[in-house]
Amino acid sequence: MAQRQMQMKNFFCSDIQVRGYYPSYADRFFEENNIIIKKEAGDDEILKEGTVDFYTFSYYMSNCVGNVNEGEKTGGNLGFGLKNPYLKASDWGWQIDPQGLRYTLNEIYDRYQIPVMVVENGLGAKDTLEEDGSIHDTYRIDYLRSHIQQMIEAVKDGVDLMGYTPWGCIDLVSASTGEMAKRYGFIYVDKYDDGTGDLSRRRKDSFAWYKKVIETNGRDLD
């Protein structure tokens, strides 16, 4: 079950885009679901010639699979996975699994052997604005540090990791819940779910920390 989920929900599209042809495991899925892929003359050649040079992906959490009637669903945009009882979760139920990022990087690179890049990774959390205007988001620093550490391990494993960009640099309305309360940024924006706020901006503790991470190319994570 896990292998089938990985094939059809994680790798189906990228197998085509990276390899340039439909994967063989999809044939049974198409047949059992009455799916007919209509191709025009020359389509196979276009697929083969139009492969990508590198692979980018977003990573926020891992997922578990099992019997559909068994276990609690996990939070997140893609809530089809089951909750892993061994992992902690964010304020919105997204499970925190930094080691899963290393696993994913190795899985993708071993499969395709082209450079990879993590283009989204971050923690949606409820930030508290202190009386002096500071925001002490140590939980965000801990989250990002643990994931960067696992990327370092993946590079040691031999993964050609070409870059990393977290989500996101500044607070904005959450795409998944439509809230300002769910904050990801290094910069706090004075705006709230009830529409109040003057949109002024303040640097969180994570701002100075991540600035140092960039300056040292990940060598200083303290």
Backbone as ProteinMPNN parsed JSONL, in Angstrom:
{"seq_chain_A": "MAQRQMQMKNFFCSDIQVRGYYPSYADRFFEENNIIIKKEAGDDEILKEGTVDFYTFSYYMSNCVGNVNEGEKTGGNLGFGLKNPYLKASDWGWQIDPQGLRYTLNEIYDRYQIPVMVVENGLGAKDTLEEDGSIHDTYRIDYLRSHIQQMIEAVKDGVDLMGYTPWGCIDLVSASTGEMAKRYGFIYVDKYDDGTGDLSRRRKDSFAWYKKVIETNGRDLD", "coords_chain_A": {"N_chain_A": [[0.822, -1.201, 0.0], [1.913, 1.24, 0.821], [3.939, 1.52, -1.075], [2.442, 1.733, -3.46], [1.071, 4.121, -2.972], [3.245, 5.889, -2.872], [4.12, 5.673, -5.512], [1.906, 6.566, -7.172], [1.028, 8.974, -6.022], [3.215, 10.477, -5.303], [5.324, 10.148, -7.187], [4.392, 9.823, -9.798], [3.835, 11.994, -11.67], [6.372, 13.262, -11.726], [8.003, 11.173, -12.583], [7.311, 11.037, -15.266], [8.035, 13.619, -16.116], [10.753, 13.751, -15.561], [11.894, 11.395, -16.619], [10.734, 11.14, -19.097], [8.721, 9.517, -20.145], [5.693, 7.54, -19.717], [5.37, 5.791, -16.652], [5.763, 2.256, -16.09], [4.307, 1.118, -13.979], [1.97, 2.515, -13.963], [0.267, 1.478, -15.839], [-1.424, -0.618, -14.932], [-2.931, 0.788, -13.054], [-4.277, 2.635, -14.711], [-5.783, 0.842, -16.252], [-7.419, -0.443, -14.325], [-8.912, 1.664, -13.463], [-10.282, 2.574, -15.595], [-9.057, 4.397, -17.36], [-7.991, 6.066, -20.181], [-5.275, 7.017, -21.983], [-4.977, 9.343, -24.358], [-3.036, 9.747, -27.133], [-1.384, 11.78, -29.502], [0.198, 11.584, -32.701], [3.657, 11.713, -32.428], [3.69, 12.581, -29.81], [5.016, 11.002, -27.89], [7.664, 11.443, -28.533], [7.879, 14.151, -27.983], [7.52, 14.16, -25.194], [9.824, 12.777, -24.457], [11.818, 14.508, -25.255], [11.385, 16.711, -23.716], [12.281, 16.747, -21.038], [13.061, 17.58, -17.583], [15.691, 19.566, -16.038], [16.367, 19.708, -13.388], [15.051, 18.939, -10.101], [12.465, 20.178, -8.161], [10.846, 20.652, -4.996], [8.305, 20.948, -2.423], [8.49, 20.696, 1.116], [6.929, 19.844, 4.046], [6.0, 17.953, 5.853], [5.881, 14.424, 6.658], [3.886, 11.584, 5.599], [1.647, 8.973, 6.677], [0.294, 5.798, 5.652], [-2.565, 3.613, 5.589], [-5.247, 1.385, 6.561], [-8.286, 2.802, 5.467], [-10.198, 3.295, 7.371], [-8.902, 3.369, 9.693], [-7.237, 4.963, 12.257], [-6.234, 8.405, 12.966], [-6.636, 11.232, 10.901], [-4.017, 13.241, 9.547], [-3.067, 16.743, 9.824], [-2.886, 19.537, 7.461], [-2.356, 20.694, 4.025], [-2.606, 18.556, 2.294], [-4.346, 16.312, 3.369], [-4.57, 13.486, 3.274], [-3.075, 11.605, 4.5], [-2.355, 9.427, 7.328], [-2.164, 10.064, 10.854], [0.975, 10.093, 12.424], [1.852, 8.543, 15.316], [4.244, 8.895, 16.619], [5.362, 11.336, 16.171], [5.74, 14.867, 16.786], [3.499, 17.714, 16.471], [2.474, 20.703, 14.68], [0.808, 23.828, 15.621], [-1.366, 23.698, 13.994], [-1.702, 21.062, 13.407], [0.049, 19.943, 11.56], [2.421, 17.542, 11.029], [5.697, 17.192, 12.431], [8.631, 16.365, 11.014], [11.693, 16.233, 10.579], [13.675, 14.338, 9.869], [12.365, 12.99, 7.922], [12.678, 14.661, 5.747], [15.353, 14.302, 5.001], [15.195, 11.612, 4.259], [13.408, 11.864, 2.102], [14.868, 13.475, 0.311], [16.999, 11.745, -0.286], [15.558, 9.641, -1.43], [14.406, 10.822, -3.725], [16.703, 11.746, -5.118], [18.163, 9.37, -5.504], [16.415, 8.109, -7.202], [16.277, 9.686, -9.522], [18.712, 11.015, -10.086], [19.409, 13.699, -10.674], [20.043, 17.216, -10.018], [18.54, 18.521, -7.007], [16.145, 20.643, -5.311], [14.889, 22.233, -2.44], [12.067, 24.037, -2.255], [10.083, 25.027, -0.657], [9.563, 25.165, 2.828], [8.658, 25.19, 6.138], [7.256, 26.532, 9.239], [4.048, 26.924, 10.344], [2.735, 28.898, 12.821], [1.432, 30.131, 15.983], [2.254, 33.222, 16.782], [3.432, 35.324, 19.434], [3.106, 38.658, 20.252], [5.168, 40.584, 22.12], [5.114, 42.998, 24.877], [7.133, 44.845, 24.453], [7.36, 44.79, 21.768], [8.793, 42.706, 20.671], [9.251, 39.402, 19.246], [9.486, 36.219, 20.209], [10.282, 33.619, 18.709], [11.31, 30.894, 19.171], [10.572, 28.285, 18.642], [10.194, 28.23, 15.89], [12.771, 28.648, 14.983], [13.944, 26.306, 16.006], [12.572, 24.41, 14.478], [13.375, 25.015, 11.8], [16.162, 24.785, 12.054], [16.478, 22.032, 12.652], [15.589, 20.872, 10.283], [17.393, 21.905, 8.41], [19.731, 20.765, 9.357], [19.242, 18.095, 8.711], [19.243, 18.289, 5.944], [21.916, 18.851, 5.541], [22.976, 16.393, 6.306], [21.901, 14.838, 4.257], [23.281, 15.832, 2.047], [25.813, 14.922, 2.719], [25.234, 12.273, 2.366], [25.394, 12.127, -0.313], [23.595, 13.449, -1.915], [22.794, 15.737, -4.461], [22.158, 18.659, -3.662], [20.901, 21.608, -4.621], [19.87, 23.965, -3.619], [17.891, 25.862, -1.179], [14.904, 27.221, -0.017], [13.029, 28.736, 2.435], [9.557, 28.809, 3.528], [7.825, 31.369, 4.916], [9.387, 34.487, 4.068], [8.042, 36.621, 5.22], [5.133, 37.402, 7.186], [1.906, 36.483, 5.994], [-1.404, 36.138, 4.569], [-2.558, 32.929, 5.238], [-2.449, 30.408, 2.826], [-3.677, 27.958, 3.091], [-5.595, 28.094, 5.144], [-6.668, 30.645, 5.203], [-6.021, 32.517, 7.146], [-4.505, 35.113, 9.145], [-3.466, 34.532, 11.547], [-2.04, 32.218, 11.431], [1.164, 32.039, 11.195], [4.144, 32.252, 9.32], [6.47, 33.679, 8.794], [9.727, 35.368, 9.046], [9.44, 37.928, 9.637], [7.224, 39.885, 11.405], [3.922, 40.848, 10.77], [1.712, 43.421, 11.466], [-1.239, 42.608, 11.434], [-4.494, 41.198, 11.634], [-6.904, 38.508, 12.078], [-9.447, 39.602, 12.314], [-9.358, 41.84, 10.795], [-8.17, 44.078, 11.854], [-5.225, 46.101, 12.6], [-2.172, 47.729, 11.65], [-0.426, 47.092, 9.674], [2.25, 47.408, 10.166], [5.687, 46.362, 10.572], [7.764, 43.961, 12.183], [10.856, 42.578, 13.223], [11.272, 39.196, 13.908], [12.774, 36.955, 16.362], [13.767, 34.895, 14.857], [14.537, 36.123, 12.515], [17.099, 37.394, 12.779], [18.516, 35.102, 13.373], [18.224, 33.482, 11.038], [19.396, 35.137, 9.166], [22.051, 34.935, 9.926], [22.442, 32.231, 9.366], [22.269, 32.237, 6.568], [24.474, 33.88, 5.947], [26.575, 32.266, 6.734], [26.268, 30.081, 5.186], [24.882, 27.938, 6.276], [26.619, 26.872, 8.122], [26.726, 27.87, 10.722], [24.447, 27.224, 12.995], [23.559, 27.807, 15.496]], "CA_chain_A": [[0.0, 0.0, 0.0], [2.805, 2.396, 0.879], [4.62, 1.637, -2.361], [1.488, 2.239, -4.447], [0.851, 5.529, -2.662], [4.437, 6.612, -3.297], [4.174, 5.698, -6.97], [0.858, 7.323, -7.836], [0.796, 10.301, -5.44], [4.475, 11.207, -5.156], [6.285, 10.048, -8.276], [3.812, 9.626, -11.129], [4.086, 13.146, -12.555], [7.8, 13.515, -11.895], [8.572, 10.106, -13.409], [7.119, 11.441, -16.664], [8.755, 14.857, -16.403], [12.203, 13.53, -15.481], [12.327, 10.293, -17.471], [10.261, 11.376, -20.452], [7.733, 8.523, -20.597], [4.797, 7.083, -18.664], [5.95, 4.645, -15.94], [5.069, 0.987, -16.32], [3.361, 0.8, -12.907], [0.716, 3.229, -14.186], [-0.588, 0.747, -16.766], [-2.475, -1.32, -14.183], [-3.805, 1.808, -12.465], [-5.138, 3.126, -15.772], [-6.719, -0.216, -16.64], [-8.39, -0.69, -13.255], [-9.733, 2.862, -13.261], [-10.89, 2.898, -16.888], [-8.413, 5.613, -17.857], [-7.355, 5.881, -21.482], [-4.426, 8.136, -22.356], [-5.023, 9.565, -25.803], [-1.812, 10.363, -27.624], [-1.276, 12.122, -30.918], [1.477, 11.214, -33.306], [4.756, 12.572, -32.015], [3.62, 12.921, -28.379], [6.06, 10.282, -27.147], [8.929, 12.118, -28.807], [7.835, 15.43, -27.263], [7.775, 13.834, -23.795], [11.221, 12.359, -24.299], [12.698, 15.654, -25.477], [11.043, 17.814, -22.82], [12.545, 16.42, -19.639], [13.558, 18.676, -16.745], [17.113, 19.513, -15.692], [16.482, 19.553, -11.934], [13.792, 18.565, -9.448], [12.157, 21.003, -6.999], [9.67, 20.195, -4.261], [8.009, 21.517, -1.109], [8.442, 19.702, 2.182], [6.473, 20.285, 5.362], [5.824, 16.819, 6.753], [5.717, 13.103, 6.061], [2.554, 11.007, 5.757], [1.508, 7.526, 6.834], [-0.873, 5.218, 4.992], [-3.099, 2.439, 6.258], [-6.662, 1.172, 6.297], [-8.953, 4.11, 5.447], [-11.028, 3.441, 8.57], [-8.037, 3.169, 10.848], [-6.334, 6.033, 12.63], [-6.623, 9.794, 12.847], [-6.038, 11.933, 9.775], [-3.102, 14.31, 9.9], [-3.417, 18.044, 9.284], [-2.116, 19.964, 6.306], [-3.066, 20.882, 2.768], [-2.859, 17.238, 1.708], [-4.675, 15.567, 4.58], [-4.952, 12.096, 3.031], [-2.238, 10.714, 5.296], [-2.739, 9.161, 8.704], [-1.3, 10.669, 11.859], [2.049, 9.267, 12.97], [1.821, 8.783, 16.768], [5.59, 9.098, 17.151], [5.832, 12.658, 15.796], [5.073, 16.064, 17.298], [2.764, 18.424, 15.431], [2.374, 22.153, 14.817], [-0.463, 24.317, 16.157], [-2.428, 23.354, 13.039], [-1.742, 19.623, 13.191], [1.023, 19.461, 10.591], [3.412, 16.785, 11.786], [7.064, 17.698, 12.291], [9.475, 15.198, 10.744], [12.888, 16.652, 9.835], [14.358, 13.182, 9.277], [11.637, 12.671, 6.699], [13.241, 15.451, 4.652], [16.549, 13.59, 4.543], [14.718, 10.418, 3.55], [12.829, 12.286, 0.831], [15.958, 13.905, -0.568], [17.697, 10.546, -0.761], [14.644, 8.88, -2.29], [14.281, 11.514, -5.008], [17.977, 11.782, -5.834], [18.48, 8.013, -5.933], [15.504, 7.731, -8.278], [16.416, 10.466, -10.747], [20.111, 11.39, -10.325], [19.552, 15.071, -11.145], [20.044, 18.105, -8.857], [17.253, 18.758, -6.359], [16.061, 21.876, -4.532], [13.729, 22.381, -1.566], [11.606, 25.395, -2.542], [9.213, 25.444, 0.441], [9.688, 24.43, 4.077], [8.484, 26.164, 7.208], [6.362, 26.216, 10.345], [2.947, 27.823, 10.646], [2.601, 28.904, 14.279], [0.807, 31.289, 16.618], [3.293, 34.061, 17.366], [2.99, 36.258, 20.464], [3.763, 39.963, 20.228], [5.425, 41.021, 23.493], [4.847, 44.413, 25.137], [8.194, 45.676, 23.888], [7.346, 44.627, 20.317], [9.609, 41.567, 20.236], [8.576, 38.117, 19.005], [10.481, 35.197, 20.527], [9.811, 32.405, 18.022], [12.334, 29.845, 19.256], [10.01, 27.077, 18.032], [10.442, 28.31, 14.455], [14.212, 28.43, 14.832], [14.181, 24.876, 16.239], [12.041, 23.689, 13.321], [14.231, 25.225, 10.635], [17.476, 24.219, 12.347], [16.433, 20.572, 12.553], [15.459, 20.494, 8.877], [18.658, 22.215, 7.739], [20.679, 19.727, 9.776], [18.974, 16.882, 7.932], [19.713, 18.54, 4.583], [23.372, 18.681, 5.587], [23.213, 14.95, 6.3], [21.572, 14.337, 2.922], [24.41, 16.183, 1.185], [26.86, 13.951, 3.047], [24.812, 11.006, 1.768], [25.679, 12.189, -1.743], [22.536, 14.145, -2.641], [23.18, 16.997, -5.102], [21.148, 19.636, -3.231], [21.344, 22.864, -5.238], [19.374, 25.152, -2.932], [16.829, 25.749, -0.176], [14.21, 28.469, 0.306], [11.931, 28.479, 3.377], [8.298, 29.551, 3.434], [8.241, 32.358, 3.943], [10.18, 35.504, 4.753], [7.199, 37.611, 5.884], [3.781, 36.918, 7.456], [0.89, 36.778, 4.997], [-2.586, 35.304, 4.764], [-2.261, 31.521, 4.967], [-3.156, 29.874, 1.666], [-4.426, 26.746, 3.445], [-6.697, 28.352, 6.084], [-7.174, 31.999, 5.068], [-5.799, 33.222, 8.408], [-3.248, 35.78, 9.478], [-2.993, 33.958, 12.811], [-1.085, 31.167, 11.093], [2.294, 32.84, 10.729], [5.327, 31.521, 8.886], [7.576, 34.525, 8.425], [10.752, 35.916, 9.939], [9.006, 39.303, 9.873], [5.855, 39.937, 11.928], [3.09, 41.89, 10.177], [0.637, 43.804, 12.382], [-2.533, 42.407, 10.801], [-5.143, 40.13, 12.372], [-8.006, 37.873, 11.373], [-10.635, 40.455, 12.338], [-9.138, 42.975, 9.918], [-7.442, 45.159, 12.517], [-3.78, 46.115, 12.423], [-1.702, 48.82, 10.796], [0.515, 46.509, 8.71], [3.646, 47.653, 10.524], [6.485, 45.13, 10.532], [8.779, 43.788, 13.224], [11.684, 41.389, 13.036], [11.212, 38.161, 14.942], [14.096, 36.414, 16.71], [14.208, 34.032, 13.756], [15.118, 36.958, 11.452], [18.546, 37.492, 13.006], [19.083, 33.749, 13.312], [18.317, 33.008, 9.666], [20.389, 35.989, 8.503], [23.35, 34.318, 10.226], [22.488, 30.966, 8.626], [22.573, 32.57, 5.177], [25.842, 34.408, 5.87], [27.543, 31.184, 6.942], [25.873, 28.962, 4.33], [24.416, 26.832, 7.104], [27.64, 26.339, 9.034], [26.408, 28.32, 12.076], [23.019, 27.018, 13.242], [23.29, 28.065, 16.915]], "C_chain_A": [[0.862, 1.259, 0.0], [3.507, 2.61, -0.461], [3.694, 2.204, -3.426], [1.203, 3.715, -4.227], [2.042, 6.379, -3.127], [4.47, 6.751, -4.824], [3.18, 6.684, -7.558], [0.681, 8.733, -7.285], [2.083, 11.121, -5.302], [5.297, 11.261, -6.439], [5.692, 9.979, -9.678], [4.148, 10.77, -12.078], [5.573, 13.351, -12.796], [8.487, 12.403, -12.683], [8.455, 10.466, -14.889], [8.006, 12.631, -17.002], [10.268, 14.672, -16.397], [12.659, 12.476, -16.491], [11.865, 10.437, -18.92], [9.316, 10.327, -21.004], [6.867, 8.105, -19.409], [5.378, 5.843, -17.988], [5.107, 3.391, -16.124], [4.054, 0.672, -15.234], [2.012, 1.486, -13.1], [-0.241, 2.445, -15.072], [-1.734, 0.052, -16.047], [-3.457, -0.324, -13.575], [-4.775, 2.348, -13.51], [-6.208, 2.088, -16.127], [-7.806, -0.413, -15.593], [-9.313, 0.495, -13.01], [-10.323, 3.398, -14.562], [-10.364, 4.231, -17.429], [-7.704, 5.292, -19.163], [-6.565, 7.142, -21.823], [-4.421, 8.257, -23.884], [-3.769, 10.331, -26.24], [-1.93, 10.648, -29.12], [0.087, 11.661, -31.434], [2.547, 12.225, -32.894], [4.763, 12.931, -30.541], [4.727, 12.251, -27.579], [7.423, 10.962, -27.338], [9.007, 13.457, -28.06], [8.128, 15.213, -25.78], [9.254, 13.539, -23.565], [12.164, 13.547, -24.408], [12.494, 16.764, -24.444], [11.282, 17.539, -21.35], [13.184, 17.595, -18.899], [15.038, 18.463, -16.406], [17.346, 19.342, -14.196], [15.091, 19.371, -11.338], [13.595, 19.468, -8.226], [10.907, 20.482, -6.308], [9.522, 20.961, -2.951], [7.988, 20.398, -0.084], [8.015, 20.359, 3.486], [6.369, 19.125, 6.345], [5.785, 15.524, 5.948], [4.276, 12.637, 6.293], [2.646, 9.51, 5.983], [0.286, 7.06, 6.053], [-1.296, 3.985, 5.768], [-4.536, 2.235, 5.84], [-7.398, 2.501, 6.419], [-9.806, 4.344, 6.679], [-10.213, 3.363, 9.851], [-7.163, 4.394, 11.078], [-6.872, 7.421, 12.349], [-5.9, 10.434, 11.672], [-5.094, 13.027, 10.278], [-3.561, 15.618, 9.291], [-2.597, 18.368, 8.059], [-2.962, 20.117, 5.07], [-3.468, 19.556, 2.14], [-3.131, 16.263, 2.845], [-5.082, 14.128, 4.353], [-4.144, 11.131, 3.878], [-2.788, 10.514, 6.696], [-1.712, 9.744, 9.66], [-0.273, 9.665, 12.357], [2.131, 9.532, 14.478], [3.184, 9.08, 17.379], [6.14, 10.501, 16.861], [5.064, 13.759, 16.525], [4.389, 16.765, 16.13], [2.734, 19.917, 15.723], [1.022, 22.531, 15.42], [-1.638, 23.953, 15.258], [-2.418, 21.872, 12.648], [-0.805, 19.088, 12.133], [2.159, 18.774, 11.356], [4.835, 17.222, 11.436], [8.026, 16.52, 12.186], [10.703, 15.612, 9.934], [13.639, 15.49, 9.203], [13.672, 12.73, 8.001], [12.142, 13.459, 5.504], [14.501, 14.791, 4.113], [16.163, 12.345, 3.751], [14.207, 10.789, 2.163], [13.897, 12.71, -0.161], [16.719, 12.715, -1.138], [16.84, 9.755, -1.737], [14.563, 9.51, -3.683], [15.588, 11.457, -5.795], [18.383, 10.389, -6.33], [17.64, 7.602, -7.134], [15.862, 8.409, -9.592], [17.849, 10.885, -11.083], [20.234, 12.732, -11.061], [19.515, 15.987, -9.92], [18.636, 18.35, -8.316], [17.317, 20.061, -5.557], [14.785, 21.859, -3.713], [13.253, 23.824, -1.689], [10.58, 25.903, -1.524], [9.458, 24.541, 1.643], [9.537, 25.442, 5.197], [7.433, 25.72, 8.207], [5.308, 27.297, 10.509], [2.646, 27.756, 12.137], [1.893, 30.169, 14.753], [1.888, 32.087, 17.347], [2.688, 35.037, 18.374], [3.814, 37.542, 20.393], [3.915, 40.46, 21.661], [5.184, 42.531, 23.633], [5.898, 45.328, 24.534], [8.301, 45.537, 22.367], [8.169, 43.469, 19.793], [8.745, 40.326, 20.033], [9.627, 37.028, 19.173], [10.014, 33.844, 19.964], [10.891, 31.324, 17.996], [11.871, 28.553, 18.601], [10.23, 27.067, 16.529], [11.928, 28.078, 14.161], [14.527, 26.943, 14.994], [13.734, 24.049, 15.036], [12.994, 23.795, 12.132], [15.616, 24.623, 10.851], [17.473, 22.708, 12.135], [16.317, 20.11, 11.109], [16.733, 20.798, 8.098], [19.721, 21.186, 8.108], [20.485, 18.447, 8.977], [19.343, 17.072, 6.462], [21.223, 18.395, 4.499], [23.726, 17.194, 5.554], [22.932, 14.356, 4.927], [22.688, 14.648, 1.933], [25.576, 15.234, 1.448], [26.533, 12.574, 2.476], [25.103, 10.959, 0.281], [24.634, 12.901, -2.564], [23.076, 15.465, -3.203], [22.076, 18.017, -4.822], [21.6, 21.022, -3.671], [20.837, 24.11, -4.513], [18.235, 24.845, -1.982], [16.223, 27.12, 0.06], [13.044, 28.153, 1.24], [10.679, 29.258, 3.012], [7.978, 30.059, 4.822], [8.959, 33.44, 4.737], [9.324, 36.482, 5.557], [5.797, 37.027, 6.098], [2.821, 37.363, 6.355], [-0.309, 35.886, 5.264], [-2.27, 33.871, 4.351], [-3.102, 31.018, 3.802], [-4.045, 28.696, 2.04], [-5.635, 27.025, 4.324], [-7.291, 29.751, 5.972], [-7.004, 32.847, 6.316], [-4.501, 34.015, 8.387], [-2.636, 35.166, 10.724], [-1.973, 32.861, 12.589], [0.112, 31.826, 10.415], [3.511, 31.965, 10.433], [6.593, 32.368, 8.883], [8.614, 34.792, 9.494], [10.39, 37.345, 10.348], [7.532, 39.285, 10.265], [5.117, 41.117, 11.294], [1.904, 42.159, 11.097], [-0.711, 43.807, 11.641], [-3.159, 41.169, 11.396], [-6.396, 39.653, 11.64], [-9.272, 38.724, 11.344], [-10.482, 41.719, 11.497], [-8.393, 44.127, 10.545], [-5.949, 45.031, 12.265], [-3.356, 47.172, 11.426], [-0.662, 48.382, 9.768], [1.969, 46.875, 8.986], [4.379, 46.318, 10.669], [7.555, 45.133, 11.619], [9.568, 42.519, 12.948], [11.509, 40.445, 14.213], [12.64, 37.704, 15.278], [14.656, 35.57, 15.568], [14.841, 34.825, 12.622], [16.635, 37.015, 11.591], [19.212, 36.132, 12.891], [19.25, 33.297, 11.862], [19.276, 33.86, 8.839], [21.787, 35.4, 8.698], [23.514, 32.992, 9.475], [22.868, 31.219, 7.173], [24.028, 33.003, 5.035], [26.893, 33.316, 5.983], [27.252, 29.964, 6.08], [25.545, 27.712, 5.136], [25.447, 26.27, 8.068], [27.37, 26.719, 10.488], [24.902, 28.241, 12.27], [22.64, 27.288, 14.69], [22.394, 29.291, 17.085]], "O_chain_A": [[0.585, 2.218, -0.721], [3.65, 3.742, -0.922], [4.104, 3.058, -4.212], [1.104, 4.479, -5.187], [1.861, 7.451, -3.704], [4.803, 7.811, -5.354], [3.556, 7.545, -8.353], [0.225, 9.614, -8.013], [2.023, 12.346, -5.194], [5.899, 12.288, -6.751], [6.433, 10.069, -10.657], [4.683, 10.545, -13.163], [5.997, 13.586, -13.928], [9.464, 12.666, -13.385], [9.378, 10.232, -15.669], [8.653, 12.653, -18.05], [10.985, 15.349, -17.135], [13.69, 12.643, -17.143], [12.502, 9.933, -19.845], [9.126, 10.252, -22.218], [7.247, 8.287, -18.253], [5.834, 4.93, -18.677], [3.89, 3.464, -16.291], [3.041, 0.029, -15.51], [1.022, 1.096, -12.48], [-1.442, 2.713, -15.063], [-2.881, 0.118, -16.489], [-4.666, -0.556, -13.576], [-5.964, 2.502, -13.231], [-7.384, 2.419, -16.281], [-8.983, -0.535, -15.932], [-10.38, 0.341, -12.415], [-10.8, 4.531, -14.621], [-11.13, 5.075, -17.893], [-6.911, 4.353, -19.235], [-7.144, 8.223, -21.936], [-3.925, 7.381, -24.592], [-3.498, 11.43, -25.757], [-2.495, 9.866, -29.884], [1.002, 11.389, -30.656], [2.353, 13.436, -33.003], [5.728, 13.52, -30.056], [5.311, 12.867, -26.688], [8.225, 11.039, -26.408], [10.068, 13.842, -27.569], [8.882, 15.973, -25.172], [9.848, 14.002, -22.592], [13.192, 13.592, -23.732], [13.335, 17.654, -24.314], [10.554, 18.052, -20.5], [13.772, 18.486, -19.512], [15.56, 17.351, -16.477], [18.41, 18.879, -13.784], [14.082, 19.622, -11.998], [14.46, 19.52, -7.351], [10.015, 19.934, -6.955], [10.479, 21.542, -2.44], [7.529, 19.291, -0.366], [8.649, 21.298, 3.967], [6.623, 19.295, 7.537], [5.67, 15.536, 4.722], [3.543, 13.228, 7.087], [3.592, 8.857, 5.543], [-0.644, 7.833, 5.82], [-0.508, 3.389, 6.503], [-4.998, 2.841, 4.873], [-7.166, 3.25, 7.367], [-10.111, 5.493, 7.001], [-10.762, 3.299, 10.951], [-6.43, 4.813, 10.182], [-7.833, 7.595, 11.6], [-4.707, 10.212, 11.467], [-5.346, 13.655, 11.306], [-4.354, 15.62, 8.35], [-1.727, 17.597, 7.655], [-4.13, 19.729, 5.047], [-4.532, 19.441, 1.532], [-2.259, 15.487, 3.235], [-5.856, 13.58, 5.138], [-4.49, 9.953, 3.967], [-3.58, 11.317, 7.19], [-0.54, 9.896, 9.317], [-0.61, 8.524, 12.673], [2.452, 10.651, 14.878], [3.266, 9.476, 18.542], [7.26, 10.819, 17.26], [3.885, 13.601, 16.84], [4.65, 16.466, 14.965], [2.941, 20.346, 16.858], [0.193, 21.664, 15.696], [-2.78, 23.906, 15.716], [-3.056, 21.48, 11.67], [-0.846, 17.896, 11.825], [2.778, 19.379, 12.232], [5.13, 17.575, 10.294], [8.213, 15.771, 13.145], [10.753, 15.37, 8.728], [14.187, 15.636, 8.11], [14.303, 12.16, 7.111], [12.051, 12.99, 4.37], [14.697, 14.726, 2.899], [16.739, 12.063, 2.701], [14.525, 10.128, 1.175], [13.84, 12.349, -1.337], [17.042, 12.682, -2.325], [17.334, 9.259, -2.75], [14.642, 8.811, -4.693], [15.588, 11.158, -6.989], [18.886, 10.247, -7.444], [18.096, 6.838, -7.986], [15.768, 7.796, -10.655], [18.165, 11.09, -12.255], [21.063, 12.879, -11.959], [19.005, 15.581, -8.876], [17.666, 18.381, -9.072], [18.393, 20.521, -5.176], [13.719, 21.512, -4.222], [13.958, 24.743, -1.272], [10.244, 27.087, -1.53], [9.55, 23.32, 1.511], [10.231, 26.459, 5.201], [6.802, 24.675, 8.048], [5.634, 28.452, 10.781], [2.337, 26.687, 12.663], [1.775, 31.147, 14.015], [2.374, 31.674, 18.4], [1.57, 35.518, 18.189], [5.042, 37.519, 20.463], [2.923, 40.726, 22.341], [5.065, 43.246, 22.638], [5.596, 46.457, 24.146], [9.212, 46.089, 21.75], [8.239, 43.266, 18.581], [7.648, 40.22, 20.581], [10.553, 36.926, 18.369], [9.423, 33.035, 20.68], [11.329, 30.896, 16.928], [12.686, 27.804, 18.062], [10.433, 26.002, 15.946], [12.282, 27.391, 13.203], [15.291, 26.382, 14.209], [14.417, 23.111, 14.623], [13.371, 22.787, 11.534], [16.182, 24.02, 9.939], [18.38, 22.17, 11.499], [16.876, 19.077, 10.741], [17.115, 20.028, 7.216], [20.52, 20.783, 7.263], [21.457, 17.79, 8.607], [19.721, 16.106, 5.799], [21.753, 17.883, 3.513], [24.658, 16.785, 4.861], [23.652, 13.463, 4.48], [23.008, 13.823, 1.076], [26.247, 14.794, 0.515], [27.432, 11.802, 2.143], [25.068, 9.891, -0.329], [24.754, 12.965, -3.787], [23.739, 16.219, -2.491], [21.176, 18.213, -5.639], [22.58, 21.55, -3.145], [21.33, 25.208, -4.771], [17.686, 23.743, -1.967], [16.948, 28.083, 0.31], [12.159, 27.38, 0.874], [10.738, 30.244, 2.277], [7.873, 29.29, 5.777], [9.119, 33.316, 5.951], [9.829, 37.112, 6.486], [5.325, 36.24, 5.277], [2.916, 38.481, 5.849], [-0.239, 34.98, 6.093], [-1.775, 33.628, 3.25], [-4.322, 31.181, 3.792], [-5.057, 28.454, 1.384], [-6.612, 26.278, 4.271], [-8.322, 30.024, 6.587], [-7.76, 33.795, 6.528], [-3.537, 33.651, 7.714], [-1.428, 35.264, 10.94], [-1.136, 32.598, 13.453], [0.08, 32.131, 9.223], [3.853, 31.064, 11.199], [7.692, 31.819, 8.963], [8.422, 34.493, 10.673], [10.963, 37.897, 11.287], [6.695, 38.738, 9.546], [5.62, 42.241, 11.282], [1.176, 41.237, 11.464], [-1.24, 44.857, 11.278], [-2.463, 40.185, 11.647], [-6.88, 40.302, 10.713], [-10.088, 38.577, 10.434], [-11.37, 42.571, 11.486], [-8.016, 45.068, 9.847], [-5.467, 44.005, 11.785], [-4.079, 47.477, 10.477], [-0.084, 49.217, 9.073], [2.83, 46.672, 8.13], [3.754, 45.275, 10.864], [8.16, 46.16, 11.927], [9.018, 41.515, 12.497], [11.59, 40.854, 15.371], [13.589, 38.03, 14.565], [15.866, 35.537, 15.343], [15.608, 34.265, 11.839], [17.367, 36.723, 10.645], [20.326, 36.013, 12.381], [20.306, 32.782, 11.496], [19.902, 33.355, 7.908], [22.599, 35.367, 7.773], [24.606, 32.675, 9.003], [23.694, 30.501, 6.61], [24.733, 32.558, 4.129], [27.972, 33.422, 5.401], [27.906, 28.931, 6.22], [25.876, 26.592, 4.748], [25.175, 25.291, 8.762], [27.741, 25.976, 11.397], [24.162, 29.089, 11.77], [21.503, 27.023, 15.081], [22.06, 29.661, 18.211]]}, "name": "protein", "num_of_chains": 1, "seq": "MAQRQMQMKNFFCSDIQVRGYYPSYADRFFEENNIIIKKEAGDDEILKEGTVDFYTFSYYMSNCVGNVNEGEKTGGNLGFGLKNPYLKASDWGWQIDPQGLRYTLNEIYDRYQIPVMVVENGLGAKDTLEEDGSIHDTYRIDYLRSHIQQMIEAVKDGVDLMGYTPWGCIDLVSASTGEMAKRYGFIYVDKYDDGTGDLSRRRKDSFAWYKKVIETNGRDLD"}
